């Protein structure tokens, strides 16, 4: 099945360095893609031996409320696993949504 969603870019990449993990997200994070991000983070944490996880969202071009919820779920799941969680952001759509939602203080940043 092809359609509009096939034209919207979205990528998740995971890099490991010892017990530090960086999950890089690029493209558009919305209702249709937030499950893929949560699944990637859950897989990393379930594999074990994670001391810290950086969710690098500097490559996002769009983020909606579902995407914001995914960021919060990833943060909570990481902390429940006993690992540090930090968000890597750049000025743009993510920082705007965090500010509008009033949740910028809910994250630690890289």
N, C-alpha and C positions, 0 to 999 in steps of 0.2 A: 504494500500500500504506500503510495507516495502522496504527498500533500504539502501544505504550508509548513508543517513542523520539520519536514525533511530539509527545508531551506534554511532553518535557523541553526546557527552554529552552537555547539556545546561540547566541551572537552573536560575531562577530569584526568589528571596525571598524578601519580604518587611517586615520591622520591624518598629513599631511606638513607640515613647516615647514622649508623649506630642505633641508639634508641630514639633518635629524633626523626620525625616524619614530616614531610611537607606535602600537602595535598593542594595542587594547583587547579583552579577552575577558570575556564575561559568561555566566553560567549554569552548566552542568555540563560539565567537561572530563574525558572518560573514553575508553575504548577506541574507542567509536563516533564520537567527535568530534575526537580528537587529530590525525587526518590533515588536517582542515580548517584547524586552526591552523598546522600545519607548511606546508601549501600556501600559506597567506596570507603567512607570513614568507618563504618561498622566492620567491614572486612579487615581493615588495617588494625583496628583495636582488638578484634577477635583473634587475630594472629598472635597477639601478645607482644611483650617486651617493648612497649611504647612509653618513653619517659615524657616526651613532649610532642605535640602535634601543632603545626602551623597550617592554618587554612588560608591559602594565598588566593585572594579574590581580586587581585589587581587586574586580571584579564577579563573580568566581567564587564559587559557592555550594557546589561540590563538585569535588574533584580526586582521582583515583585514581592508581595507579602508572603507568598508561599516560599520563595527563596529565602526571605528573612527568617521564616520559621525553620527552614532547614539549617541555617547557620546556628540558630539557637539550639536546635536538637543536637547538632554536631558538637557544639560547645558542652552541653549537658552530658552527652554520652561519653565524651573524652574525659571530663572530670570524674564521672562515675567509675571510669576505668582506672582512675588514680593517676592520670597523666595531666600535664600542663596543657592548656589550650591558649593559643594566640591567633589573632586575625591579622593578616597582612593586607592592608588596603592602600589605595591611592585616591586622590581626589577624583570624584566622578559619581556615577550612579549609586554605588554602594554607600559611600559616605553621605550622600544626599538622603537616601532612604533611612539610614541609621539616625540621622539628625531629625528628619521629619517624624519618625516613629518615637524619637526620644530615648533610644536604646544604646547610644554610643558608649555610655558608661557601663554597659553590661558586658563588655568585652575587654580583654587585655590585648594589647597590640604589639606587634613586632616593630 
